[in-house]
């Protein structure tokens, strides 16, 4: 959602209100993410304190392997996923340009 917000000014199909600056929407989205992730992180840490402590060492590697397998399956079976993955470099370039533009229009005038 953050990527879509910065590049297109929308959150999925929801268009931001005209009076809401982009930087406020970005901060709001980050705060929403933090509020949702705090209970999930707390449950995860509570699980690690139990009898399954050794699970924590391999969690990152297992997560990475699952992401890679799902991405490969999606790339080979879903044409839309292939299109998205093929356009990642261009999308990252546009994301950087949008961030630069947002900085130049909102933060830079405050500094000057």
Backbone as CSV, one residue per row, in Angstrom:
resi,resn,N_x,N_y,N_z,CA_x,CA_y,CA_z,C_x,C_y,C_z
1,UNK,0.815,-1.199,0.000,0.000,0.000,0.000,0.858,1.263,0.000
2,UNK,1.987,1.201,0.712,2.873,2.368,0.739,3.415,2.655,-0.656
3,UNK,3.801,1.620,-1.359,4.311,1.775,-2.723,3.244,2.401,-3.622
4,UNK,2.028,1.891,-3.545,0.932,2.424,-4.355,0.614,3.861,-3.959
5,UNK,0.654,4.134,-2.668,0.357,5.487,-2.192,1.355,6.503,-2.724
6,UNK,2.635,6.157,-2.680,3.655,7.107,-3.120,3.650,7.270,-4.637
7,UNK,3.444,6.201,-5.372,3.535,6.295,-6.829,2.271,6.830,-7.484
8,UNK,1.085,6.479,-6.965,-0.149,6.885,-7.626,-1.019,7.824,-6.799
9,UNK,-0.742,7.947,-5.511,-1.570,8.796,-4.656,-2.875,8.153,-4.244
10,UNK,-2.959,6.821,-4.377,-4.164,6.098,-3.982,-3.777,4.945,-3.069
11,UNK,-4.757,4.453,-2.338,-4.576,3.248,-1.523,-5.414,2.147,-2.158
12,UNK,-4.808,1.427,-3.068,-5.563,0.434,-3.817,-6.518,1.135,-4.755
13,UNK,-7.830,0.934,-4.529,-8.835,1.602,-5.344,-9.374,2.854,-4.669
14,UNK,-8.908,3.154,-3.442,-9.409,4.300,-2.705,-8.549,5.514,-3.006
15,UNK,-9.152,6.546,-3.548,-8.442,7.777,-3.883,-8.422,8.667,-2.645
16,UNK,-7.267,9.253,-2.358,-7.148,10.141,-1.212,-8.001,11.393,-1.404
17,UNK,-8.548,11.919,-0.317,-9.273,13.189,-0.421,-8.330,14.299,-0.892
18,UNK,-8.871,15.277,-1.589,-8.052,16.339,-2.169,-7.366,17.189,-1.100
19,UNK,-7.981,17.326,0.070,-7.410,18.176,1.117,-6.328,17.477,1.949
20,UNK,-6.114,16.179,1.734,-5.146,15.419,2.526,-3.794,15.392,1.824
21,UNK,-2.764,15.999,2.432,-1.430,15.957,1.818,-0.876,14.534,1.798
22,UNK,-0.012,14.272,0.833,0.562,12.939,0.679,1.356,12.525,1.912
23,UNK,2.111,13.442,2.496,2.943,13.077,3.643,2.089,12.649,4.825
24,UNK,0.898,13.247,5.009,0.024,12.834,6.097,-0.529,11.437,5.857
25,UNK,-0.838,11.123,4.626,-1.327,9.785,4.301,-0.238,8.742,4.541
26,UNK,1.012,9.079,4.200,2.130,8.152,4.424,2.327,7.905,5.912
27,UNK,2.335,8.967,6.702,2.497,8.817,8.156,1.339,8.015,8.741
28,UNK,0.106,8.295,8.300,-1.050,7.549,8.788,-0.976,6.070,8.448
29,UNK,-0.529,5.763,7.246,-0.402,4.364,6.845,0.664,3.650,7.676
30,UNK,1.775,4.318,7.933,2.831,3.717,8.760,2.327,3.495,10.184
31,UNK,1.611,4.454,10.746,1.063,4.289,12.093,0.049,3.152,12.148
32,UNK,-0.774,3.025,11.113,-1.727,1.920,11.059,-1.003,0.577,11.023
33,UNK,0.076,0.511,10.240,0.865,-0.720,10.185,1.441,-1.062,11.554
34,UNK,1.973,-0.065,12.244,2.559,-0.302,13.560,1.499,-0.797,14.530
35,UNK,0.319,-0.175,14.517,-0.745,-0.586,15.428,-1.223,-2.011,15.152
36,UNK,-1.223,-2.425,13.907,-1.638,-3.788,13.582,-0.533,-4.785,13.919
37,UNK,0.723,-4.388,13.730,1.818,-5.338,13.918,2.203,-5.546,15.383
38,UNK,1.896,-4.609,16.254,2.287,-4.749,17.666,1.690,-6.007,18.299
39,UNK,0.378,-6.254,18.198,-0.142,-7.493,18.808,0.418,-8.755,18.157
40,UNK,0.645,-8.711,16.845,1.210,-9.889,16.178,2.626,-10.158,16.663
41,UNK,3.400,-9.101,16.822,4.762,-9.258,17.332,4.755,-9.769,18.773
42,UNK,3.824,-9.278,19.583,3.727,-9.726,20.970,3.389,-11.214,21.041
43,UNK,2.476,-11.659,20.182,2.147,-13.092,20.163,3.351,-13.922,19.724
44,UNK,4.091,-13.396,18.773,5.274,-14.116,18.305,6.309,-14.254,19.418
45,UNK,6.569,-13.169,20.141,7.544,-13.238,21.236,7.056,-14.140,22.361
46,UNK,5.749,-14.158,22.630,5.220,-15.053,23.655,5.421,-16.507,23.246
47,UNK,5.301,-16.797,21.976,5.514,-18.154,21.488,6.970,-18.575,21.664
48,UNK,7.907,-17.657,21.465,9.326,-17.985,21.577,9.743,-18.297,23.002
49,UNK,9.037,-17.801,23.986,9.413,-18.044,25.380,8.995,-19.429,25.855
50,UNK,8.193,-20.096,25.070,7.702,-21.401,25.461,8.700,-22.507,25.158
51,UNK,8.210,-23.723,25.033,9.101,-24.872,24.811,9.691,-24.920,23.402
52,UNK,9.272,-24.011,22.517,9.729,-24.051,21.129,10.772,-22.977,20.846
53,UNK,11.677,-22.729,21.762,12.682,-21.678,21.583,13.583,-21.923,20.387
54,UNK,13.896,-23.164,20.110,14.817,-23.465,19.016,14.211,-23.126,17.659
55,UNK,12.902,-22.957,17.600,12.238,-22.612,16.335,12.679,-21.242,15.842
56,UNK,13.024,-20.360,16.749,13.348,-18.986,16.379,14.589,-18.894,15.499
57,UNK,15.554,-19.739,15.690,16.785,-19.661,14.915,16.544,-19.878,13.428
58,UNK,15.634,-20.747,13.072,15.408,-21.056,11.670,14.232,-20.322,11.042
59,UNK,13.594,-19.457,11.803,12.388,-18.811,11.300,12.666,-17.938,10.080
60,UNK,13.723,-17.149,10.114,14.027,-16.271,8.993,14.317,-17.043,7.722
61,UNK,15.075,-18.126,7.840,15.410,-18.935,6.680,14.180,-19.637,6.118
62,UNK,13.344,-20.150,6.993,12.117,-20.818,6.553,11.187,-19.818,5.873
63,UNK,11.066,-18.625,6.449,10.225,-17.592,5.849,10.731,-17.211,4.466
64,UNK,12.031,-17.023,4.323,12.615,-16.691,3.030,12.361,-17.799,2.014
65,UNK,12.516,-19.048,2.419,12.286,-20.171,1.515,10.826,-20.219,1.059
66,UNK,9.897,-19.984,1.966,8.471,-19.994,1.611,8.167,-18.863,0.632
67,UNK,8.717,-17.676,0.876,8.483,-16.546,-0.030,9.031,-16.851,-1.416
68,UNK,10.208,-17.434,-1.498,10.811,-17.754,-2.795,9.981,-18.797,-3.535
69,UNK,9.537,-19.830,-2.840,8.737,-20.879,-3.481,7.405,-20.317,-3.974
70,UNK,6.740,-19.516,-3.154,5.465,-18.921,-3.568,5.673,-17.990,-4.758
71,UNK,6.752,-17.207,-4.743,7.038,-16.297,-5.860,7.314,-17.076,-7.143
72,UNK,8.067,-18.164,-7.053,8.346,-18.968,-8.244,7.087,-19.609,-8.811
73,UNK,6.246,-20.126,-7.935,4.993,-20.727,-8.395,4.107,-19.662,-9.047
74,UNK,4.015,-18.497,-8.408,3.198,-17.415,-8.976,3.773,-16.950,-10.309
75,UNK,5.082,-16.843,-10.405,5.716,-16.384,-11.644,5.433,-17.346,-12.796
76,UNK,5.421,-18.636,-12.499,5.229,-19.633,-13.548,3.772,-19.929,-13.873
77,UNK,2.833,-19.556,-12.998,1.442,-19.934,-13.237,0.486,-18.759,-13.416
78,UNK,0.832,-17.585,-12.894,-0.084,-16.443,-12.948,0.520,-15.370,-13.852
79,UNK,-0.109,-15.100,-15.003,0.459,-14.103,-15.924,0.590,-12.704,-15.308
80,UNK,-0.363,-12.324,-14.464,-0.297,-11.010,-13.824,0.914,-10.914,-12.900
81,UNK,1.203,-11.993,-12.175,2.364,-12.004,-11.278,3.653,-11.914,-12.083
82,UNK,3.704,-12.598,-13.212,4.886,-12.516,-14.077,5.087,-11.082,-14.566
83,UNK,3.988,-10.430,-14.950,4.071,-9.049,-15.423,4.573,-8.127,-14.311
84,UNK,4.042,-8.308,-13.105,4.473,-7.480,-11.973,5.955,-7.697,-11.682
85,UNK,6.396,-8.939,-11.636,7.794,-9.236,-11.313,8.745,-8.760,-12.405
86,UNK,8.302,-8.818,-13.647,9.150,-8.334,-14.740,9.306,-6.819,-14.711
87,UNK,8.328,-6.118,-14.124,8.364,-4.660,-14.087,8.853,-4.093,-12.753
88,UNK,9.418,-4.920,-11.898,9.902,-4.437,-10.595,10.975,-3.359,-10.737
89,UNK,11.986,-3.497,-11.608,12.986,-2.422,-11.707,12.387,-1.078,-12.095
90,UNK,11.474,-1.080,-13.053,10.832,0.165,-13.457,9.977,0.727,-12.321
91,UNK,9.283,-0.146,-11.609,8.445,0.304,-10.495,9.298,0.904,-9.384
92,UNK,10.447,0.318,-9.079,11.330,0.880,-8.055,11.877,2.233,-8.488
93,UNK,12.171,2.384,-9.767,12.641,3.675,-10.273,11.546,4.731,-10.123
94,UNK,10.319,4.371,-10.464,9.201,5.310,-10.310,8.951,5.637,-8.845
95,UNK,9.100,4.643,-7.980,8.932,4.853,-6.542,9.954,5.862,-6.032
96,UNK,11.198,5.716,-6.449,12.238,6.670,-6.057,11.952,8.067,-6.578
97,UNK,11.489,8.158,-7.828,11.141,9.464,-8.385,9.980,10.105,-7.626
98,UNK,8.993,9.282,-7.250,7.848,9.811,-6.510,8.271,10.276,-5.118
99,UNK,9.142,9.518,-4.458,9.649,9.950,-3.150,10.415,11.256,-3.268
100,UNK,11.246,11.363,-4.292,12.011,12.593,-4.509,11.067,13.764,-4.753
101,UNK,10.031,13.539,-5.556,9.057,14.587,-5.841,8.292,14.983,-4.579
102,UNK,7.902,13.995,-3.765,7.196,14.295,-2.517,8.081,15.097,-1.577
103,UNK,9.357,14.758,-1.505,10.298,15.507,-0.664,10.468,16.930,-1.181
104,UNK,10.621,17.066,-2.498,10.838,18.388,-3.087,9.629,19.300,-2.914
105,UNK,8.424,18.735,-2.914,7.230,19.573,-2.822,6.747,19.801,-1.397
106,UNK,7.081,18.914,-0.456,6.554,19.076,0.892,7.605,19.430,1.937
107,UNK,8.759,18.809,1.901,9.761,19.028,2.944,10.751,20.137,2.553
108,UNK,11.175,20.140,1.325,12.188,21.108,0.898,11.745,22.570,1.090
109,UNK,10.483,22.922,0.778,10.070,24.312,1.035,10.128,24.682,2.524
110,UNK,9.911,23.722,3.407,10.002,24.000,4.838,11.434,24.267,5.267
111,UNK,12.376,23.586,4.629,13.798,23.776,4.957,14.297,25.109,4.432
112,UNK,13.873,25.457,3.222,14.324,26.714,2.614,13.653,27.856,3.280
